[in-house]
Amino acid sequence: MAPGHGRVLVFEAGGVAGLIIVSAMLPVMFHILPYTGSVPVGARFLPIFYAPLLGILLLRPRDGIIAGALSPVLNHLVTGRPDVPMTVTLSLDMLLFTSLVSLSVIKQKASPLLTPLLYILAKFISSYIFLPQDNFTGISGNLDIFITSLRLSLPGIFMLFVLHSVVLIQRKKGLIP
């Protein structure tokens, strides 16, 4: 092993662990915010997506994917929310979203405008997988659920754009690598 290599591995493991903790705890902060109606604040602002996105953009794509895959489960274990079926759906959403964003970063095609579109694509794919299918057309019989979900999460989709934009601006200023 090269000199200092062990320290690098510890730093990388610490970075991933920190990212996972932030990914799991940020939604907890949103869970405690009061809300009216039947839609929780987290479903509107998508805080569980923030840390994995930042991990992909600032650390390494695999760090964001790992954090994204684990954060819904950890969030459920810590808070009991979301319920188990939603945890499974959210885990798939996260895995798809982080994989798509990671691919765009690896291919050097990532942009703040692309990030919200990748969220929408991930949501559509997971909706197609989990929602009942119309046997005649092969299109989800619950397309209205997908559309409603997108409409309700517009503030969060906008936040994904803002976070990516801030990283890009800070990188252009040389404030982050």
C-alpha positions, 0 to 999 in steps of 0.5 A: 500500500502506498504511503498515505493511502490508508488516510485517503481511504479513511477520508473517503469512508468518512465522506461517504458516512457523513453524506449518508448521515446528512442524507438521512437527517435532512428529511427529519428536519423537514418532517418536524415542520408543520404542514397543512393538508395531506401532503407532507413538507418533505414530499413538496421540497424533496430534501432527501434528494439534496445530499446525494445530489451534492455528493455526486457533484462535489465528491464522487458519483458513487458516493451520491448513489450510495447515500441515495440508496441508503437514505430512504431506509435510514429515514424510515428506521429513524422516523418511521416515515415514510411508510414501507411501501413509500420507502421502497418507491422512494429508494427506487426513485433515489437509485434511478435519479442518482444513477442518471445524474451520475451518468451525466456527470461522468459523461460531462453533460451535467447541468442545472437544467438537466438535473430537474429533467433527470428527476422527472425521468426517474420519477416516470420510470419508477411510476411505470414500474410500481403503478398498475399497468393498463393491459391495453396500452401498456401505459400506467393506469395511474398516470394522474398519480405521476402528474400529481406527484410532479405538481406537488413536488415542483418546489423540490424540483426547483431546489434541485436546480438551485443546488446544482446552479450554486455548485456550478457558480461556486466552481466557476469562481474557483471556490470549490474543486 
